[in-house]
């Protein structure tokens, strides 16, 4: 009885799936079965298109002499934006010019490189973004996230000739891994060959996922049904589609070779080039602005609308709800919006906070619709003093707010700075966390925009 219900449920789900595709215009005039066929054809075209893009991305080169392949030791690394020191948040740009073993500049790209900056003392590291100019020259861009002396590591994992050979070899067969299936039926315990693509005239068991088009096969054992398949194991086969010359590129001493650089340690300072701009407003809770003309950076802080709980008078002339502030932002790929609210809502019924969040979510949806490149980050509230007025401001009031904030905004694909989690980790029982905790929140913010 349970089995038949499960089958019926699966059938209804598949039917509903096809009907949805009809509604979405993918196969509007088809029956459910024909819709499924068209969906599989569409998926296959999508797979083919993606493989075509990958073919265009991968190098396609041949060689007859290993001396013409990329040589890490002969290659050069040069700092493009050389300075005596850098500030936290600055970018370090390095140019790589790659040469072969006879000292000739490479004329094509496709080398598999790995770049990072790191500090052994801080146990910190960050990868670099590599741009391939397809002529033997690369630019590596690093963001310097922390203060102190950092070093640069530039590795040639595989030359472009090796990448091309591996990519071509990957297309040539399914026989590098052997699958062995085990079938149990009564007293029979039989092992047989399995795989994605079996070249045999023997009868096969096909294990097909009709909805997704995934298939796997086993040679059918004699006198054993296909549904007796219970276990599977694999082993590597001594199969290679590489020539001996190509295989020589992947000897241990040819993989992950350091590209030499002479610039040594990079000094990073905790510079702050943001200058606060006094708008001469009334009180501490006025709008705050900081400018960095050199980096074309503008930072603004504004308090949210009612309720804003404080014993000090503040001006209501610039008071506005967050949703209205968001509606005034044109937005672009150089704009980031950080939304933080919670503490001031704790003394009030929960519906006040929920309604506010929903209004803000709608404003964020409008912002992302007119400017999909704008970054939106939600900073959750943090824990505070344990012995504060519990009924008004206790963390038990903040906890459900923290949960519902994540629930309401997670559907938008925005970033989150989990200040609640951070403040627990740092044992910060203070409504205003210390600077080192705030700094870690800033670093998390930077990961979303850098």
N, C-alpha and C positions, 0 to 999 in steps of 0.2 A: 504493500500500500504506500509506504513512504517513497519507494523507488518510483512508482508511477507518478506521484505528485511532483517529485523532483524533475522527472522528464517533462511533465506538462509545464512546469514552471520555466524550465530552460527554453522550451519551444516558444512559450509566450514572450519570454525576454527577447529571443531572436526576432520574433515577429514585430515586437515593439521597436527593436533596433532598426529594422528595415523601414518600418513606417515612419520613424523619425527622419531617416535619410530621404524619404519621399517628401516629407514636409519641408526639409531643408533644401530641396531643389536638386539633389544629387541624382535621384531616379524617380521623378514625379509620376510617370505614367506606368511604371512597372509593377508587376506582382511582387510579393515578398521574395519568392525564390529567385526571380530574375534580378531583383534588386540586389540580392546577395551576390550573384555572379558579377554584376556591374561593379559592386563595391570591391570585389577581389581584383578585377581588372584595373580599377582606379588605384588600388594599393600597389599593384605591380608596377604601374607607370610611375608612381611616386618613388618606389624603390629604385627604379631605373634612372630617374632624374637625379636622385641623390648620388648614386654611383657615378653618374656622368660628371657631377660637380666635383666629386672626390678625385676623379681621373684628371680633371683640369688643375686641381690643387697639387697633386703629386708630380714630382719630376719624372720625365721620360727620357733618360739618357743611357747611352751604352759606352763601354770603354774596353780597350784591348791591352792597356798597360796601367798597372796600379799607380805608377808615378804620375799619371794625369788626374788622379783623384784628389779630393781635398785633403790637405795636410794641416792639422791643427798647429803644429810647431812652427810652420812657416807663415802662419796667418798673423794679422795685426789687429790690436784693439786700441782705439784712441778715444779719449773723452772729448766730446763735441763742445759741451758747455763747461769747460774747465774753470774752476774757482778755487781759491785757497780754502774755503769752507762753504758749507751749505746749511740751509735752515731745514728744520723738520717740516715736511710737506713739500719741499722742493723736488724737482725732477733731475735725475742724473741721466744723461744721454750718451751712449757709447756707440761708436761706429766700428763695425767689424768688416775688414777686408780679407777675404779668404784666398789662399794660394794653394797650388798643388805641390807635389814633392820636388819638382824641379824649379820652384820659385816663380811659376807663371800665375798671374792673377786669374782667378776663375771668372768665366764669362756667363755663367748661369747659376741660378739659386737652387733651392730645394734641399739644402743641408738640414739635418735634424740637430738643432742646437738647444741647449738648456742654459738659462742665465738666472743668476740670483745674487742679491746682496745679503750679507749676513754679519752677525756679531756673535762670536763664540762666547764672549763673556756674558752677554745678555741672553744667550740661547734664542736669538731672534733671527728671522730670515724672511725675505720676500722675493718672489719671482719677478722677472722682467718681461715686458711685452716686446716681442721680436717682430720687426717688419722686414720682410724679404723683398728686396728690389729686383730679384731675378737676374742679377748681373754679377753675383759674387760679393755684393755689398749688403750689409744688414745694419739696421739701427735698432739698438736695444734701449728701451725706456724703463727706468726704475723710479718708483716713488720712495723717497727717504722718509720712512714712517717714525723713526725713533732717533733720539739723541745719542751721540757718542761716535766712536770710530767704527766704520764698517768696511768690509772688504767685498770685492766683486769676484764671482766665479763664473767663468764662461767656458762651457764644455761643448766640444764637438762629439755628439753621441754617435751619429753615423754620417758619412759624406753623402752627398746627393746621389752619387752613383750607387751606393748601398741601399738608399731609400727606394730608388727606382727598381733595383733588383728584387727587393723584398715585396714591393707592391705588385710587381708582375708575378712573382712566385705565389703570392696569396691567391691569385685568381685561377690557378692551374689545377686544383684538385681538392678532394675531400679526404684523401687517404693519408694524411700526416698523423691522424689520431685513429686508433682502432677501438671500436665500441664492441663490447662483448655483453650480450643479453642473456639473462638467466630465466628459464621457464620452469615452473613447477606445476605438475598436474598428476595428482595421485602419488604414485611411487616414482614417477618420472622426474628427473632433475637434469635438464638439458641446457647447454650453453650454445649460443649461435651468434653469428656476425650481425651487427646492427650498424645503422648509420643514416646520414641524410640522403646519400645518393649511392645505392649499391648497384654495381655493374655485374649482374648475375642473371642467369635464366631460371634460377630456382624460384619457387613460389615465395612470395613475400607477405609479411604482415604489415599492414599500413596503419599507422596511428596518426590520424588526421584531425586537426582542429579546424572544423569546417568554417567557423566564424572568422578566425584570424588567418586561415590559410597556411598554418604551420603543419609540417609533416615530418614524420620520422619512421624508419623502416627497420625491420628485422627479417632475416631469412627464417621462414617458418619451419620449426622443427617437425619431424615426422610424428604423426599421431598425437600431436599436442596442439590445443587450440591457441589462437593468437592472444586471447585474454588471460592466458596463463603466464604472461610476461610480468615478472615481479621485481627484478633487479637489473642493474646496469653498471658496468665498470669500463674504464678506459685505460689505454696504454699508448705511449708514444711509439711511432713507427720510424725506422731509419730511412725516411723518404725526404729527399730534398730536390727542389727544382732549380737550385742555384748551381752555376758552374763552379769549378774549383777556384777560378780567379775571383768570382764574386764571393765565395765563401771566405777567401783570405781577408776580406774587408771586415769580417766579424770575429777575427781572433781577439782574444781578451785584451791584448795591448793596443788594439785599434778602436776600442769602444770607450767613450767617455773621456777623451783626451783633453786636457786643459789648454785653452788658447792663451798664449803668454800675454801678459800686460805689465807695464812698468809703473803704473801710477800708484800702486800700494794702497794704503788705507785712505778712506774718504772721511773727512771730519764733518760731522753734522752737529749743528748748534741749535739750542731751543729758541730760535729767533721768533720774534713777534712783530711783524711789519704792519699789523692792523692798528690803525689809529682811531681812537674813539672820537666821535664827532658830537659836540655838545649842542643839542637842539633847544636848550634853555627852557625845557618844560618844567612842570611843577612836581616835586617829590621824586622819590627813588624809582617809583613804578612808571615813570614816563617811558616813552619809546626810546630804545637805545640803538645807536647806529655806530658801526665801525667800518672804516674804509682802508683799502690798500690799493692806491692808484697804480702802482707798478704792476701788480698782478691782476688788476681789473676785478677786484673782489669787493663786494658790498654785503655786509651782514647786518640784519635788523632783528631786534627782539621787540615783541609787543605782548602785553598781557592779554589774556583772553577776556571775553565779556562776562557778565554776571553769571555766577557769583565769584567775586574776588575777595577773599576774606583776609582783612588786615586791620590792625588798630590804628594805622596811619591814614590820614586823608590822602586821596589820590584824585587826579582829575578824571572826570567822566567825558570830557570833550573829545578825547581820542579813543573812547571806549567803543569796542565793536565786537561782534561775535566772530568766531574763527571762520565760520562758513562764508561770511561776507568778505573777510580779508582774503580768503582763498579765491573768491570770485573776481577779485581785483587783480590777480596775478596773471599776466599773459602766459608765462611759462615758456621754457625752451630747454635744450639739452644742457645749458649752463646754469640752470636754476634748480635749487634744492629747497624743499619746504619741510621743516621739522615741526611736528605738532606734539605738544606736551600739555596734558591737563589731567586732573584727578584729585589732588590734595584738597583743593578748595570746594570740591563737591561732596566731600565725605559727610558733612553734617546734614545733608538734605536727602529727601526721598530719592530712591534709586532712579525713578523714572525721569528726573531732571537730567541726570547724567546720560542715561540711555538716549533720550530724545536729542540731547546735544551731539552725541556721537553720531547718530543717524543723520543729522543735518550736515555734520562735517563730512561724513562719508559721501553723501550726495554731492557736496561741493568738490571733493577730491575726484569723484567720477567725472564731473564736468571739466575739471582741470586736465585730467589725463585724456579726456576725449579731444579737447582742443589742442593739447600739447602732450603727446605720449612720451616725449623725451624727458619731461620734468621728473626729477627724483622726489618722492614723497617718503618721509621716514616718520614713524610713530615712536615717540619716546614714552614708555610706560612710566607710571609713578613709582617712587621708591618707598621702602619702609621708613618708619620714623621712630621717635622716642617711644619706648614701651610704656612709660608712665605718664604719657600725655592724657588729656581728657578723653577717655576711651570711647564714650558714647558719641562724642563729636568727631574726633580725629583718629581713633584707633585703627590699626592696620586691618582689623577685621572688617572695617568699612571699605578699606582700600582694596582688599583681596578680590571681592567680586567685581569691582571696577576694573581691576587688572585683567581678570579672566574675560570679561565681556568686551574690553577694548580689543584684545587679540582676536576674538571671535568675529567682531563686526568688521574689522579691517583686513583680515587675512584673505578674503576673496578678491581684494583689489591688487594683490601682488606688490604691496608696498614693503619698505624695509622696516625692521623693528629694532629698537635699542631697548633691551630688556633691563631697565634700571631696577626693577623689582628684584630680579635674579642677582644682579650685580651687587646691590646693596646688602642682600643676604650673605653673599659670598665674602664681602668685605666687613661684615658685622657692623654696618653703618646704621645705627639707630638714631638717625638725625634727619629731619626734614630737609636740611640743606647739606648734602654730602660734602666731604672734604675734597680738596682740589685733585688729589691723585685718582679718586673715583670718577670725578667729572672728566678728567683727562682721558681715562679709559673709555668713557662714553663718547668723547670726541673722536678718539681713534676708531671706534666702531662706526661712527658716522662717516669718517673719511673713507672707510672701506666700501661704502655704498656709492661714493661719488668719484673716487679716484680709479 
